[in-house]
Amino acid sequence: MLPQIIFYIAFYIIGVVLGSFFTLATYRIPLKQDILYSRSYCPKCNNKLKAWDLIPILSYIFLKGKCRYCHQKISPRYIIIEFFSGLFYLLFVLSLKIDIFNIDVFKIVELLYGTLIISSFFIIGGIAKETGKLFKGTIIFGLIISSIYMIYLYILENNIYRYIIYLVAIIMLFILQKLIKTDKYKKVYDIMIMLIFSVIATNEIIFIASAVFALIIYLISYLITKRKNTNYIFYFSFLNILFLIIYNFIFI
């Protein structure tokens, strides 16, 4: 029992650490900055941050939500994303019902694949929230992971033809979007690409539930705020994570 609990705690910590990376990625990717090798810095004073400034959740608490160097307030979104990232990853691993004393290859693959796909949705949703845009590089990363997973399914002799059809469709949308010059229609293509990516990355049930609930939230948000730039992709991304977890709890 204790090793199982330690496993869950470890995965929560992994989720929190990934959440810290997501905040960095959602800030730097739109600016076309390096997200892997460049040291973290304060966006207000540009001071390079030390290791003890970057401890997820704890650094924010100990620094009282302020930069150690310029003493400017740090956005609470950092600690919020780190906390909920850890929570979502913990719920995800619980939903897989993994027994570490009797784990098989299939469970390991599902765990790794789900972790990477959830990461994709986190970054896609985070960037959409910050910029209102869909960055193609994040979709391409998710498609690469999904393609590797398709090969795994093919090895298991499962039917992957529908995935291939979806993949062809999303490639065609990428091409068409390049040919369209009007920003208005590009946003429509962004949503279509995101919808098809969801089907490839998860399944039809999760896709439908996420699409419907995202639309409801989108309409309610629009009616309340009257903001035309209310971001559907943001809601849709995080609902995919939520419904993936719910789906696992019900059907696995």
C-alpha positions in Angstrom: 0.0 0.0 0.0 2.8 2.4 0.9 4.7 2.0 -2.4 1.4 2.7 -4.3 0.9 5.9 -2.3 4.5 6.9 -3.0 3.9 6.3 -6.7 0.8 8.6 -6.6 2.7 11.3 -4.7 5.6 11.1 -7.1 3.3 11.5 -10.1 1.6 14.5 -8.5 5.1 16.1 -8.1 5.9 15.2 -11.7 2.6 17.0 -12.7 3.6 20.1 -10.7 7.0 20.2 -12.3 5.4 19.9 -15.8 3.0 22.6 -14.8 6.0 24.9 -14.2 7.3 24.0 -17.6 3.9 24.8 -19.2 4.0 28.3 -17.8 7.4 28.8 -19.4 6.3 27.3 -22.7 3.1 29.3 -23.0 5.0 32.5 -22.5 8.0 31.7 -24.7 6.5 29.8 -27.6 4.5 32.7 -29.0 7.7 34.9 -28.7 9.6 32.2 -30.6 12.1 31.8 -27.7 13.9 28.6 -26.7 12.0 26.6 -24.1 14.6 23.9 -23.4 18.0 25.3 -22.8 17.7 29.0 -22.0 17.6 29.8 -18.3 14.4 31.2 -16.8 14.2 34.9 -16.2 11.9 37.5 -14.7 9.9 39.0 -17.6 9.8 42.4 -15.8 13.4 42.9 -14.7 15.1 40.2 -16.9 17.2 38.9 -14.1 18.2 35.2 -14.5 16.5 33.1 -11.9 18.3 30.8 -9.6 17.4 27.2 -8.9 15.8 28.1 -5.6 13.6 30.6 -7.3 12.1 27.9 -9.5 10.8 25.4 -7.1 7.2 24.9 -8.2 4.5 26.2 -5.8 7.0 26.6 -2.9 9.1 29.4 -4.4 5.9 31.4 -5.1 4.8 30.9 -1.5 8.1 31.7 0.1 8.7 34.8 -2.1 5.1 35.9 -1.3 4.3 36.1 -5.0 7.0 38.6 -5.8 10.2 38.5 -7.8 13.3 38.2 -5.5 15.2 40.8 -7.5 12.8 43.5 -8.6 10.1 42.8 -6.0 7.3 43.1 -8.7 4.3 40.9 -8.2 4.4 37.5 -10.0 1.1 36.5 -11.7 -0.8 34.0 -9.6 -1.3 32.0 -12.8 2.0 30.3 -12.2 1.0 28.7 -8.9 -2.5 28.0 -10.2 -1.2 26.2 -13.3 1.4 24.2 -11.2 -1.2 23.1 -8.7 -3.9 22.1 -11.2 -1.3 20.4 -13.4 -0.3 18.2 -10.5 -3.9 17.6 -9.7 -4.9 16.6 -13.2 -1.9 14.3 -13.6 -2.7 12.7 -10.3 -6.3 12.1 -11.3 -5.1 10.8 -14.6 -2.8 8.2 -13.1 -5.6 7.2 -10.6 -8.0 6.8 -13.6 -5.7 4.3 -15.2 -6.0 2.1 -12.0 -2.4 1.2 -12.2 -1.2 -1.5 -9.7 2.6 -1.0 -9.5 2.9 -4.6 -8.2 1.3 -5.9 -11.4 1.9 -3.4 -14.2 2.1 -4.5 -17.8 3.4 -2.9 -21.0 0.0 -1.7 -22.1 -0.5 0.3 -18.9 3.0 1.8 -19.2 2.3 2.9 -22.8 -1.1 4.3 -21.8 0.6 6.2 -19.0 3.3 7.7 -21.2 1.0 8.5 -24.1 -1.6 10.1 -21.8 1.0 12.2 -20.1 2.3 13.6 -23.3 -1.1 14.2 -24.8 -2.3 16.0 -21.6 0.9 18.1 -21.9 0.0 19.0 -25.4 -3.5 20.1 -24.4 -2.1 22.1 -21.5 0.3 24.0 -23.7 -2.2 24.5 -26.6 -4.9 25.8 -24.1 -2.4 28.0 -22.3 -1.1 29.7 -25.5 -4.7 30.1 -26.7 -5.6 31.8 -23.4 -2.6 34.2 -23.6 -2.7 35.0 -27.3 -6.0 33.8 -28.7 -4.1 31.8 -31.3 -3.4 28.2 -32.1 0.3 27.6 -32.6 0.9 24.9 -35.2 4.1 23.6 -33.6 2.2 22.4 -30.5 -0.3 20.6 -32.7 2.5 19.0 -34.8 4.1 17.7 -31.5 0.8 16.1 -30.5 0.4 14.6 -33.9 3.9 13.1 -33.8 3.1 11.5 -30.4 -0.3 10.3 -31.7 1.4 8.8 -34.8 3.8 6.8 -32.7 0.8 5.6 -30.7 -1.0 4.6 -33.9 2.1 2.5 -34.8 1.8 0.8 -31.4 -1.9 0.1 -32.1 -1.1 -1.3 -35.5 1.4 -3.7 -33.8 -1.5 -4.8 -31.5 -3.5 -5.4 -34.7 -6.1 -2.9 -33.8 -8.0 -0.9 -36.5 -6.2 2.4 -37.1 -7.7 3.2 -40.5 -10.0 5.9 -39.0 -6.9 7.6 -37.4 -5.2 7.7 -40.8 -8.3 9.3 -42.3 -8.3 12.0 -39.5 -4.6 12.5 -40.0 -5.0 13.1 -43.8 -7.9 15.5 -43.0 -5.8 17.6 -40.6 -2.9 17.8 -43.1 -5.3 19.0 -45.8 -6.6 21.7 -43.3 -3.0 22.8 -42.7 -2.4 23.2 -46.4 -5.7 25.0 -47.0 -5.0 27.4 -44.1 -1.7 28.3 -45.7 -3.6 29.3 -48.9 -6.2 31.4 -47.1 -5.1 35.0 -46.5 -8.0 36.2 -44.4 -7.5 36.0 -40.7 -11.3 35.5 -40.1 -11.2 32.2 -42.0 -7.9 31.2 -40.4 -9.5 31.2 -37.0 -12.2 28.9 -38.3 -9.5 26.5 -39.6 -7.8 26.7 -36.2 -10.9 25.4 -34.5 -11.4 22.7 -37.2 -7.7 21.6 -36.8 -8.1 21.5 -33.0 -11.3 19.4 -33.2 -9.8 16.8 -35.5 -6.6 16.7 -33.4 -8.8 15.9 -30.4 -10.3 12.9 -32.1 -6.9 11.6 -33.1 -5.4 12.2 -29.6 -8.3 10.8 -27.6 -11.5 9.3 -29.1 -14.9 10.2 -30.5 -16.7 10.1 -27.1 -14.2 12.5 -25.4 -14.2 14.7 -28.5 -18.0 15.1 -28.6 -18.3 15.7 -24.8 -15.5 18.3 -24.9 -16.8 20.0 -28.0 -20.3 20.3 -26.7 -19.4 21.5 -23.2 -16.8 23.9 -24.6 -19.5 25.4 -26.9 -21.9 25.8 -23.9 -19.2 27.5 -21.8 -18.1 29.7 -24.8 -21.7 30.9 -25.4 -22.3 31.6 -21.7 -19.0 33.5 -21.4 -19.8 35.5 -24.6 -23.3 36.4 -23.3 -21.9 37.6 -20.0 -18.8 39.4 -21.2 -19.9 40.3 -24.7 -16.3 39.7 -25.8 -16.0 38.5 -29.4 -12.5 37.2 -28.7 -13.7 34.7 -26.1 -11.5 31.7 -26.8 -13.1 28.4 -27.7 -9.8 26.5 -28.1 -8.9 27.4 -24.5 -12.1 25.8 -23.1 -11.9 22.9 -25.5 -8.3 22.0 -24.6 -8.8 21.7 -20.9 -12.2 19.9 -21.2 -10.3 17.3 -23.3 -8.1 16.6 -20.3 -11.1 16.5 -17.9 -13.2 14.2 -20.1 -10.1 11.9 -20.8 -9.8 11.4 -17.0 -13.6 10.9 -16.6 -13.6 8.4 -19.5 -10.8 6.4 -18.0 -12.6 6.2 -14.6 -15.7 4.9 -16.3 -14.5 2.6 -19.0 -11.1 1.3 -17.8 
